[in-house]
Amino acid sequence: MKKTEDEVSAPIRPTTEPPRRTYTARTAPGAWPLLGHLPRLLRDPLAFLRSLPSHGDLTWVRIGPWRALVVCHPALTRRALLDDRAFDKGGAFYDRVREVVRDGVLTCPHSDHRRQRRLVQPAFHPTRQPGYAQVMAEHIEALTGSWHDGQEVDVLKEMQTLTARIAAATMFGASLSATTIDTVIEDLAVVVPGVARRLLMPPLMDRIPTPGNLRYDRARRRLRDTIRQAVLDSQATRTGENDLMSMLTTMHGTASPPPADHEPQDPAPSDTELVDQAVTLFLAGAETLATAMAWALHLLAEHPDILQRTRTEVDTALAGRTTAAHEDLPGLQLTGRVITEALRLRPPLWMATRTTPTEAELGGHRIPPGTNVVWSPYLLHHRADLFPNPMAFDPDRWDPQHATPPPRDSCIPFGGGPRKCLADTYAVTEATLTLATVAARWNLHPVPGTKVSANPRATLTPHPLRLRVTART
């Protein structure tokens, strides 16, 4: 006889261990016949996520015949992220992302992740950050210096252009052409919402030649072809050993054999794997980071008092210069807190999935094999018991002197555990330098009559977002 959801997730009764906290596991109310919770997700997915912790620490939701277990408690989220063998990369979200990035370090299964992480991690070693920061500063100066007094800026597009140029320079050793950058941004504008849309579609619908499916497939193929050509060009020109592609190809498989008492060296990556890693890192470096920086600029414009405090800090740290550099970072503490709070309030990665290859345990509950497990930075970041007044933009909550600092593991914009984002320091450096340079050069003004909303696509995107910039005297 088939077990019910409540029976499947019945608590395990320990016999020898001392009693631990009991975590609740329930089914979210409000499911429709046949459709489940799909209508609520389509109407307002963010409000639906915010409502789930009130129903349990682990909450079952249903989209048609598809079921998922949403992790609503920070301690359980941490456990699931730490145990990447029991809770492997997979599920509906990553199945769709793999259509674009294939099996890069972001999406590969646990069985291959350690090898891939060893392959990519040296590129983000702390000693490389000053070199990356110099490249970042050059592109930030060029972009922000091209604005003119009184211009209305399409902030998301400008940030996408900036992050794409920086990603191209740090990954391939040379900037892609302006035309190619525009093409990449156009493709991302189709692929990113396409991933989110296809999350709610049965896989059989992928084969129907609808205009949306055809646009998505064309953009996905062209994006991969563009990155593949950039990888090939990088290998052919060998502009230097400091770009990521050069490091990936020269640091693995080319050294002399290690001593017998050492682990054998990983083989050099194939061309296909290089392309998968490049698409993965480019997508994260261009789309996700651009979204985070756009939100931070919007929030500063909406809070002129915080913008003024940020300007004061920037003017002191830069001492009359108008472009921030790596050596300025220690003096940009408030600017860093602005970014952290923007990532809390509007995390680009707002939800993701894992899957259970075998039966797993979480919070004293049995999780059946093949279960889609959802974890959500947005959900945790908006729990009022973790963040008082969670909908408010308050960078001071991250001040080390704050009376009640946020709990550990309550803010996870970069994930956690062994699969935590490799490029978190790179991303925060780029965002800090960008915000500081903008604040040093420009006043930011919301455009009257424009209401910016959070658009939950594959990333949590601001739409529409235009700001008027006026030059600081």
N, C-alpha and C positions, 0 to 999 in steps of 0.2 A: 504494500500500500504506500502511496506517495506521501512523504512527510510534508506538513505545513511549514511555512516560513518560521513560525514561532518554535516549532519542534526542532527544525534544522539548526536554529541558533540558540538552543537551550543551553544554559550555563553548565560548564564542566564543574563537577563537585570534587574539589581536591580532597584526598583522604589523608595525606601525610603532611602537606604543606600548611602553614598557618593561614588563616583566612585573609584574603586580600580585598581591596575595594571591589564592589560589585558594579560593573558597568551595565547599563541597560541597552537592550536591543529590541526595537519595535519597528512596525511598519508605519510609514507616514500616512496620516489620514488624507481624505479628499481624493482618492483615486477614482477615476471614472471607469465604468464597465468597458472592457476591451482596450480603451486608450490608456488606462492607468493615470499616471501623473503628467502625461504629455501636455494636456491643455494648460496646466499651471506652469510648466516649464516654458512653453511657447509664449505665454502671456507675460511673464516676468521671472526669468530664471534666477536672477540675483535675489529677489525677494523670497523666492522659493527656498534657495539655499540658506538664507538668513533665518528662515523659520524652522529648519530641521533640528537644530540642537534642542529645542523645546520638546521634541518628541522622543529623544533618546540619545545616548552616546554613540550608538550605532543605529542607523536608520535605513530600513529597506525602502527603496522606491521602485516604481515599475513604469516602463515606457512600452506600452503594448505588451507583447509577450516577454520583453527583455527586462530582467531584474538586475538591480545593483545595490550594493551595500555602501552607504555613505558614512565615512568616519567623521564624527562631529566633535570629538574630544581631542585636545592637543596631545595628551599623553599617548593615546591610542594611535594618533597620526604619526607620532615619533616612532612608536614601535613598528608600525607598518613600513615606514620609510627605512628604518634601520635593517629590517629583515627582508632584504631584496631577493632572497632565495624563495621564501614562502610567499612574498607579495612581489611578483616579477613584473617587469615592464610589459604591459599588454592591456587588453580591454579595448573598449570601443574607441577611446581617444587616440591611443597610440597605434591602433590598427589603421586609423585614418591618417595620422601623421606619417606613418611608414610609406604611404602612397607617394609621398613627396621626398622624404629623406632616406628611404630604404632602411638599412641597418647600421646607421651611424651610432656614435657613442651615446646619443640621447635615447635611442629607441631599441638598441640591441638587447637580446635577452641576457639574463644573469650569467649564463654559461660562457658568454663571450665578452662580458662587460669589463672584467679585470684587465684582459689583454688590451682592449681598445682604450681604456683609461690610461694605461701605461704608455700607450702610443701617443696620446694627445696631451697628457698632463704637462710634460716638460715645456710646452709652448706657453703655458700660463704660470711658469715659475715666477716668484716675486722679483727675481733679478731682471726679468724681461719687462717689467711694468714701466720703468722710466723710458725705455725706448719706445714702447707703445704710446706712452703719454705724449712724447714729442710729436709723433705722427698725428695723434688726436688733436693736439693744440694747433698744428698747422692747418688742418682741415676745419676746425672750429673757427679759427680766425678768418679763413677765407669765406666761409658761409655767412657768419654774422657780420662781417665787414661788407658783404654785398647788399645788405638791407639798406633801405633809405628812410629818412625821417618821415613819419606818418604812414608808412606802408602797412597794409593789412596782410599778415603772414598766415599762410596755411601751415599751421604749426606741425601737424603730423607729417605732411609731405616733406617739409623742410627737414624734420628730424630723420625721416626715412632716407632722404638724400644724403644727409650727413653721415648716418651710421653705415650706409652702404658704401660710401667712399672710404670711410675709415676701415671697414671690414676688408674691402678690396686691397687697400694698401698694406694692412698688417697680415693678411692671409697670403696674398700673391706677390707682394713686393712692388706692386705698381698699381696705380689707380685704373679702374675700368673707364672706358670712354663715357662721356656724358650721355650719349645715346644709349649705351648698354645699361648704365645706371637707371635711366628712365624706363627701359624695358623691364629690368628686374623689378622695379617698384610697381609697374603695371601688373606684372605677373603675380607679385605678392598680394596685390589688392584683389585678385581673383582667387588665389589659392587659399589664403588665410580664412576668409569667410566661407569658402567652399568646404574646408575641413569641418568647420562647425556645422554647416548645413547637412553634410553627409553623416554626421554623428547620429542624426535622428532619422536617417533613411535606411531601410533594409538593403543589404548588399546587392540584392537582385536589381534594385532600382539604378545601380551604377551603369548598367548596360543599356539603359534606355537612352537613345540619342536626343535628349532634350537640349534646348539651347544652353541651359545652365551646366549640364554635364559636359557638353562639347567645349564650352569656354574653359571649364575647370581642367579638362584633360589637355587642351592646347597650352594653357598657362603652365601647368605642371611640367609638361614635356619641355617647353621652351626654357623654363627656369633651370631645369637640370642640364639642358644642353648648354646654356650660357655659362653655368658654373663649371661644367666639364671642360669647355674651351678655355676658361680662365686657368684651370688646373694644368692643362696641356701647355698653354703659353708660359706659365710659371716654370714648368719643368724645362721648357726649351730655352728660355732666356736666362734662367738662373741669376736673377738680379742680386741675390745675396743669400746668406744663410740665416738671416734673422726673420724672414717671413715664415709663416706657419707651414706652408706647403714644403718649403725647403727643409725645415726641421723634421717634418714627418718622413721625408724620403731619405734624409742623410743620417738620422740618429738611430735608425732601426735596420738591422740586417746587413750593414756595411762594415761594421767593426770587426776586428780580428776575433776568433773564437774565444769565449771566456774560459777560465780555468775549469777543471773537471769538477771542483767542489762548488761551483756556482750554477745557478739556474741558466739554462740555455737562453740566448737572446731571442726575443720575438722576431719573426721574419719580417722583412720589409713589406709594407702594405702594397696591395695590388692597386692598379689604376682605378678599378671599380670602388675599392674601399676608400681611396683618396677622395673620389668624387662624393661618396656618401658622407664622409666627414666634412668635406668642404660645404656641401649643401646644408648639413646640420648646423655647422657653426655660422654660416652666413645667414641662415634664417633666424637663428637666435640673436646674432649680432646686429642684424639690420632691423627686423620687424619688432622683436620683443623689446629691445633696448630703445628703439625709437618711440614705441608706445609709452614706456616708462618716463622718458624725458619729456614727451609732449604733455603727459598728465602733470608732471612737476611744474612745468612752465604755466600751465593753466591754473593750477592751485595757487601759485605765487601771484598771478594776476588777479585772482579772486580774493586775495588776502593782502591788501597793500601794506598793512602794518608789518607782516612777516617779510614781505618783499623789501621794505625799507631797512629792517634789521639785517637782512641778508646783504643788501648793498653796503651797509656800514662795515660788515665783516669783510666783504670782498675788497672794498677800498683799502682797508687796513692791510689785508694779506698781500694784495698785489702792489701796494705802495706806488700808485700812479700808473701802473701798466694796465692794459685793457684786455690782455689775453692770459688766462690762468695756465700755470705750468705745474709739472709734477712736484716741484719743491714747495709749491704753495699749499698742497693738500693738508698738512698739519694745521694750518691756520684757518681752514674752511670747515670748522666743526658744525656750525649751524647749517651751512649749505648741505653737508652730509646728512644732517637730521631731516632736512626738508626732503631729500631723496628717500630716506628710509620711511618717512611718514607717507610719501606719495606711493611707495611700493606697498605699504600696509593698506592704505585706503583704496587704491586702484591697482592691485597686482596684475601685471600683464598675463601671467599664467594663473588664471582664476580657478581652474579645476583641471584635474588629470585623473587617469585611471591606472590601476594595477590589476593583476589577475592572479588567481591562486592555482598553480599547476597541480597541487595535491591538496588534501584537506589541511587547513591551517587553523590556528587558534589566535584570537584577538580579544583581549579583555575578558577572558574566561568563556568565550563563546566559540563554538565550532563553526568554521567557515567552509562550506562545501567546495570540492574541486571545481575549477572553471568559473568561479564567482568573479564578476566585475566589481572591484572595490574602488570607490571614488574618494579621493581626498581633495580638499579645496582650501588653498590659502585664503581666498575671499571669505569663505565661511568662518574660518578661525579668526581672521582679522577683524570680523564684525561682531564677535561675541562681546556683549556688554560686560560680562564678568571678567573678561581678559583686558578689555580696553574701554574704560569709562567714556561715555559719549562717543561710541565707535564711529558714527557718521561724520564727526567733526575732524577738520584738518588741524592737527596740533603737533607740530614738530617738537615742542618742548617735552612731550611725553617721553622722548628718547634722551633727554638731558641726563647725564650721569648723576646730577644732583637732585633729580626728581624724587619726591617723597615716596612715590609708589611706582617703581619701574615696572614695565610689562613683564609678565612671567617668562621664564625660559621656554623656548620652542613655541611661543605664541605667534611669532611673526616669521613666516617661512616663504618669502617671495622667490627664493632660489631653490626650494625643496630642502631635502635633508638626507642624512644617511650616506651610504656609499654612492648614491646616484645624484648627490647635490651638484648643482651647476658648477662646472669647472671654471667658468669665466666670471664668477661673481665679482672678484676684485677688479678685473678688467672693466666690467660693466659699470661698477660704482665709480671707478676712476673717470671713465668717459663722461658719465652723467654729471659728476661734480665739476669737472673742467668746463663742460658746456654751460651749466647753470651759472657758474661764477663768471664766465666770459660774457654771457648775455646780460647778467646783472651789472657788470662793469660798464657795458656800452649802451644799454637800452632800458627805457621805461616800458612796462608792459601794461596794456589796457584791454579789458574785454570789449568786444564789439557789441554795442547796444542792440538789444533785440535778439541776441543769439543765446540759445539755451543748449549747453553742452551735456550730452547724455552718454552713459557708459554702454557701449555696444558689445555684448558678450559673444564675440566670434571665437576663433581659436585662441586669440588673445583678447583682453578686455580693452577695447579701443575707444578713444574719445571721438564723438561725432555730433555735429560738426565742430571743428575747433579752429577758429581764426582769432588772432590777437593783433591789435594795432601797436606798432612799436614807434616810439619817439626817442630821438637821440638824447642822451644825457649831456648836459653842458658841463 
